[in-house]
C-alpha cells in the first residue's frame, strides 16, 4: 500500500492565521485546545481530501485525532526531560519551542537523579493535575505528555539524540573515548523515558500500544557505533514499552542493517535520501516504511524535482508498504505538494 501523510507546522499556522505559540499555548490546556481546533478547522477547509492536519511533525496521526482531545504538556519529549533536569523552556510565537541546551554539560552519570524521583518534580505534578481536572470535567479526552493522539503510541526522542541535547556535540567524541560513561548516560535516559511514559499513560488511562523513537542524530554516527550504543538501549525501550517505530533524520542507508537488529522493530521512518531499495532488501515488503520528502524538492519552483524523487522512491519500493510524509513549512511549494499527493494516489 502506498499513501501520503502531512502535518502543518507552527510557522505555517502563524503565517496564515496569526496564532501565537507562546508559553500559555503549552501550559494552558484549554487555551491550547482552542488553538488546535482552530488550526484543524483551517486544515479541513483549506486542504479537503489531502489528509493534511495540524500536529507536531510526523507524530500525531489524523485517523486518531478528533476535536474532543486536549493536549496536556504537548511538548517535544527531550524538552520535557530537559526541563525536569533544570533547562529553561524557550517558546517562540512563530515556530517550535526549544530549551536551553547543555543542561547536563559536565555532569557525571553517577550524579544523575533516580528516574523515579523525576515524578516528584513540580512540572510532572502540574501535568498530573491538569489531566485529573480534564478527566473530572468529562467533556474532553486528555492526551498526556509523551503522547500525541488517542492511539496509545508513546513518543520519545532517541537516547543519543537526547544525550546530544543535554551534553552537547562532545557526546560523539565520548562514544569513542569514554564508552562506558556514555552507556551509563544512555541507559539513564532510557530509564527516565520509560518511567515517564508509564506514569503519564497510567494517569490518563491510555494504555501504551507502541512507541515512536526519534533518533534524529543517528545518521551522524557509524553503523558500528549504532550497534554498540543505540541498538541495545533502544531494544530495551521496546521491550519495556512496546513495538517500536524508529525515526532517523537524513540519509540513513548506512544504518539500515544496524537498525534491523533492534528488538520489536515494527516500522522505520527515514530521511528522503535513504535508499528504499536497500531498505526493502533488509526489511522485506511487509515492513511499514515512512520516508520524508526532501525540503529542497518541496521548495523548488516547479513540481518536477518532487515528482522525480517520488518516481524513484516508488520504483525502489517495488510495491512494499510505504507512506510518504512531510511537514508543511511556509517556504514550500504548495502546488508541488498537491501534485505529489495526486501522483501517489493515482
PLY file of the C-alpha trace (Angstrom):
ply
format ascii 1.0
element vertex 346
property float x
property float y
property float z
element edge 345
property int vertex1
property int vertex2
end_header
0.00 0.00 0.00
1.25 3.49 -0.91
-0.04 6.54 0.97
0.87 10.10 1.91
0.54 11.92 5.24
1.25 15.55 6.00
1.23 17.84 9.00
1.04 21.63 9.21
3.87 23.42 11.01
3.55 26.13 13.63
5.29 28.53 11.25
2.59 27.88 8.62
-0.24 28.38 11.10
1.30 31.58 12.46
1.62 32.96 8.95
-1.89 32.17 7.73
-3.91 32.58 10.95
-1.72 34.79 13.12
-1.90 32.36 16.05
0.98 32.52 18.51
2.65 29.62 20.26
3.65 31.33 23.48
4.03 29.84 26.94
0.26 29.82 27.54
-0.19 27.64 24.48
1.91 24.89 26.08
0.79 25.22 29.70
-2.91 26.13 29.48
-4.66 23.05 28.02
-7.98 24.77 27.33
-6.28 27.64 25.51
-4.22 25.13 23.53
-7.32 23.14 22.67
-8.96 26.24 21.21
-5.92 27.00 19.04
-5.51 23.38 17.92
-9.17 23.21 16.92
-8.88 26.47 15.02
-5.82 25.19 13.17
-7.53 21.93 12.22
-10.70 23.68 11.13
-8.49 25.69 8.78
-6.80 22.49 7.56
-10.13 20.84 6.78
-11.42 23.88 4.90
-8.21 24.72 3.04
-6.95 21.23 2.19
-10.02 18.98 1.75
-9.17 15.45 0.76
-5.42 15.85 1.29
-5.25 14.19 4.72
-3.33 17.22 5.97
-3.79 18.35 9.56
-2.10 20.33 12.31
0.24 18.39 14.60
3.83 18.08 15.69
5.93 16.97 12.72
5.06 13.39 11.77
3.91 12.45 15.31
0.15 12.84 15.56
-1.94 10.82 13.09
-5.10 12.18 11.56
-7.01 8.90 11.96
-6.53 9.16 15.74
-7.36 12.85 16.10
-10.70 14.44 16.91
-11.76 17.79 18.29
-12.61 16.31 21.70
-8.99 15.57 22.57
-6.90 18.09 24.50
-3.13 18.02 24.65
-1.60 18.12 28.13
2.08 19.03 28.15
2.30 18.68 24.38
6.00 19.50 24.30
8.68 17.53 22.49
9.95 14.67 24.66
13.57 15.66 25.19
12.46 19.15 26.15
10.21 17.82 28.91
13.01 15.65 30.26
15.41 18.58 29.95
13.12 20.82 32.00
12.99 18.14 34.69
16.79 18.45 34.80
16.85 22.24 35.07
16.70 23.51 31.48
14.62 26.61 30.74
11.69 26.40 28.33
12.00 28.76 25.34
8.72 29.21 23.45
8.53 31.15 20.18
5.42 32.78 18.75
6.01 31.62 15.18
7.86 28.29 15.37
8.63 25.27 17.51
9.74 25.81 21.08
13.15 24.86 22.46
15.03 24.57 25.75
18.37 25.93 26.85
20.96 23.42 25.61
23.63 21.64 27.59
21.67 21.20 30.82
23.91 18.25 31.79
27.23 19.58 30.45
29.96 18.39 32.80
27.60 16.22 34.86
28.89 12.72 35.58
26.29 9.96 35.07
26.74 8.99 38.71
25.28 12.37 39.68
22.05 11.89 37.74
18.92 11.52 39.87
16.98 8.30 40.13
14.41 8.37 37.28
11.60 7.70 39.77
12.40 10.93 41.62
11.53 12.90 38.47
7.89 12.12 39.20
8.06 14.43 42.22
9.05 17.42 40.08
6.64 20.37 40.04
6.28 20.11 36.27
5.09 16.49 36.46
2.69 17.42 39.26
1.37 20.30 37.14
0.63 17.98 34.23
-0.86 15.36 36.55
-3.22 17.98 37.96
-4.27 19.13 34.50
-5.02 15.57 33.43
-7.11 15.00 36.56
-9.04 18.25 36.05
-9.89 17.45 32.43
-11.00 13.95 33.45
-13.21 15.29 36.23
-14.93 17.75 33.90
-15.66 14.90 31.49
-16.06 16.93 28.31
-12.66 16.37 26.70
-10.21 13.49 26.41
-6.76 14.33 27.85
-3.74 13.34 25.76
-0.87 13.23 28.26
2.78 14.24 27.82
4.74 11.88 25.53
1.60 11.06 23.53
0.15 12.95 20.54
-3.20 11.31 19.83
-5.65 8.72 21.14
-3.78 5.74 19.67
-1.64 4.99 22.71
1.63 5.39 20.83
4.23 6.77 23.23
6.70 9.20 21.69
10.24 9.86 22.84
13.50 11.11 21.41
16.24 8.58 20.93
18.81 8.21 23.68
21.67 9.51 21.53
19.66 12.49 20.30
18.70 13.32 23.88
22.30 12.96 25.07
23.42 15.39 22.36
20.78 17.88 23.51
21.84 17.63 27.15
25.61 17.19 26.87
26.38 18.87 23.54
28.30 17.63 20.50
31.12 16.28 22.66
28.93 13.22 23.23
30.01 11.95 19.79
33.69 12.00 20.80
32.81 10.49 24.16
31.27 7.48 22.41
34.80 6.55 21.35
36.84 8.00 24.21
34.61 7.13 27.18
32.25 4.36 26.01
31.36 3.07 29.48
30.42 6.55 30.64
28.27 7.06 27.53
26.45 3.77 28.04
25.58 4.81 31.58
24.20 8.12 30.26
22.17 6.45 27.52
20.83 3.82 29.90
19.75 6.53 32.34
17.95 8.43 29.58
16.14 5.24 28.54
15.11 4.54 32.13
13.83 8.10 32.55
11.70 7.91 29.40
10.28 4.52 30.41
9.32 5.80 33.87
7.73 8.97 32.48
5.79 7.28 29.66
4.38 4.64 32.01
3.47 7.29 34.59
1.55 9.54 32.21
-0.14 6.63 30.42
-1.45 5.44 33.77
-2.61 8.91 34.81
-4.54 9.39 31.56
-5.88 5.80 31.42
-4.27 5.47 27.99
-2.66 2.03 27.52
0.67 2.10 25.66
0.29 0.28 22.34
3.67 1.04 20.75
6.48 3.58 20.87
7.97 6.09 18.41
11.69 6.75 18.98
13.01 9.85 17.23
16.72 9.10 16.93
17.34 12.26 14.93
21.13 12.19 15.46
21.65 8.56 14.43
22.65 9.38 10.86
25.72 11.21 12.25
27.41 8.08 13.60
28.77 4.87 12.08
26.98 1.51 11.88
29.46 0.11 14.40
28.66 2.81 16.96
24.96 2.37 16.26
25.21 -1.33 17.05
27.27 -0.70 20.18
25.20 2.09 21.70
21.86 2.76 20.01
20.67 -0.78 19.24
20.92 -2.35 22.74
19.48 0.63 24.62
16.68 1.18 22.10
15.87 -2.53 22.20
15.46 -2.26 25.95
12.98 0.60 25.45
10.99 -1.54 23.00
10.92 -4.46 25.42
9.66 -2.14 28.16
7.10 -0.08 26.24
6.02 -1.91 23.09
6.63 -2.45 19.36
8.87 0.27 18.02
8.86 2.81 15.20
12.35 4.21 14.67
12.88 7.62 13.09
16.26 8.58 11.67
16.74 12.00 10.08
18.81 12.47 6.95
20.41 9.89 4.71
20.36 6.64 6.70
21.26 3.94 4.17
24.45 3.10 6.05
22.46 2.41 9.25
19.75 0.10 7.89
21.44 -3.19 8.74
22.23 -2.00 12.27
18.68 -0.70 12.76
17.30 -4.09 11.73
18.82 -5.60 14.89
16.58 -3.56 17.22
14.14 -5.76 19.13
10.42 -5.45 18.36
11.04 -3.13 15.40
7.75 -2.74 13.52
8.35 0.29 11.29
11.03 2.77 10.23
10.78 6.46 9.37
13.64 7.60 7.13
15.14 10.68 5.50
14.38 11.20 1.82
17.87 10.38 0.54
17.86 6.92 2.11
17.89 4.01 -0.35
14.47 2.39 -0.26
15.85 -0.43 -2.42
18.34 -1.26 0.32
15.63 -0.91 2.97
13.41 -3.41 1.15
16.33 -5.85 0.80
16.77 -5.77 4.58
13.22 -5.39 5.89
11.16 -7.02 3.13
7.92 -5.77 1.52
5.66 -6.02 4.59
7.60 -3.67 6.89
5.93 -0.24 7.06
8.44 2.35 5.86
7.84 6.09 6.09
10.06 8.37 4.05
10.20 12.17 4.24
10.11 14.21 1.06
13.20 16.39 0.66
12.84 20.05 1.72
14.79 21.24 -1.32
12.32 19.48 -3.64
9.29 20.80 -1.76
10.78 24.31 -2.01
11.52 24.12 -5.75
9.68 26.41 -8.17
8.20 23.50 -10.13
6.78 20.11 -9.22
9.32 18.26 -11.34
12.02 17.60 -8.69
9.48 16.31 -6.18
7.75 14.05 -8.70
11.10 12.73 -9.97
12.04 11.87 -6.39
8.70 10.15 -5.85
9.10 8.14 -9.05
12.50 6.87 -7.91
11.16 6.00 -4.46
8.23 4.04 -5.88
10.49 2.13 -8.25
12.87 1.18 -5.43
9.97 0.32 -3.13
8.71 -2.36 -5.54
5.22 -2.49 -4.08
6.13 -2.53 -0.39
4.13 -0.94 2.43
5.16 2.73 2.14
3.97 6.14 3.33
5.45 9.44 2.17
5.44 12.06 4.93
6.02 15.80 5.03
5.68 18.75 7.39
4.35 21.83 5.60
6.53 24.91 6.09
5.95 28.42 4.66
8.80 28.13 2.14
7.36 25.01 0.49
5.63 24.99 -2.89
2.07 24.01 -2.12
1.25 23.21 -5.74
4.17 20.78 -5.88
2.82 19.03 -2.78
-0.65 18.85 -4.32
0.93 17.28 -7.41
2.79 14.77 -5.24
-0.45 13.87 -3.44
-2.26 13.29 -6.73
0.65 11.28 -8.14
0.89 8.92 -5.19
-2.85 8.38 -5.01
-3.02 7.53 -8.71
0 1
1 2
2 3
3 4
4 5
5 6
6 7
7 8
8 9
9 10
10 11
11 12
12 13
13 14
14 15
15 16
16 17
17 18
18 19
19 20
20 21
21 22
22 23
23 24
24 25
25 26
26 27
27 28
28 29
29 30
30 31
31 32
32 33
33 34
34 35
35 36
36 37
37 38
38 39
39 40
40 41
41 42
42 43
43 44
44 45
45 46
46 47
47 48
48 49
49 50
50 51
51 52
52 53
53 54
54 55
55 56
56 57
57 58
58 59
59 60
60 61
61 62
62 63
63 64
64 65
65 66
66 67
67 68
68 69
69 70
70 71
71 72
72 73
73 74
74 75
75 76
76 77
77 78
78 79
79 80
80 81
81 82
82 83
83 84
84 85
85 86
86 87
87 88
88 89
89 90
90 91
91 92
92 93
93 94
94 95
95 96
96 97
97 98
98 99
99 100
100 101
101 102
102 103
103 104
104 105
105 106
106 107
107 108
108 109
109 110
110 111
111 112
112 113
113 114
114 115
115 116
116 117
117 118
118 119
119 120
120 121
121 122
122 123
123 124
124 125
125 126
126 127
127 128
128 129
129 130
130 131
131 132
132 133
133 134
134 135
135 136
136 137
137 138
138 139
139 140
140 141
141 142
142 143
143 144
144 145
145 146
146 147
147 148
148 149
149 150
150 151
151 152
152 153
153 154
154 155
155 156
156 157
157 158
158 159
159 160
160 161
161 162
162 163
163 164
164 165
165 166
166 167
167 168
168 169
169 170
170 171
171 172
172 173
173 174
174 175
175 176
176 177
177 178
178 179
179 180
180 181
181 182
182 183
183 184
184 185
185 186
186 187
187 188
188 189
189 190
190 191
191 192
192 193
193 194
194 195
195 196
196 197
197 198
198 199
199 200
200 201
201 202
202 203
203 204
204 205
205 206
206 207
207 208
208 209
209 210
210 211
211 212
212 213
213 214
214 215
215 216
216 217
217 218
218 219
219 220
220 221
221 222
222 223
223 224
224 225
225 226
226 227
227 228
228 229
229 230
230 231
231 232
232 233
233 234
234 235
235 236
236 237
237 238
238 239
239 240
240 241
241 242
242 243
243 244
244 245
245 246
246 247
247 248
248 249
249 250
250 251
251 252
252 253
253 254
254 255
255 256
256 257
257 258
258 259
259 260
260 261
261 262
262 263
263 264
264 265
265 266
266 267
267 268
268 269
269 270
270 271
271 272
272 273
273 274
274 275
275 276
276 277
277 278
278 279
279 280
280 281
281 282
282 283
283 284
284 285
285 286
286 287
287 288
288 289
289 290
290 291
291 292
292 293
293 294
294 295
295 296
296 297
297 298
298 299
299 300
300 301
301 302
302 303
303 304
304 305
305 306
306 307
307 308
308 309
309 310
310 311
311 312
312 313
313 314
314 315
315 316
316 317
317 318
318 319
319 320
320 321
321 322
322 323
323 324
324 325
325 326
326 327
327 328
328 329
329 330
330 331
331 332
332 333
333 334
334 335
335 336
336 337
337 338
338 339
339 340
340 341
341 342
342 343
343 344
344 345
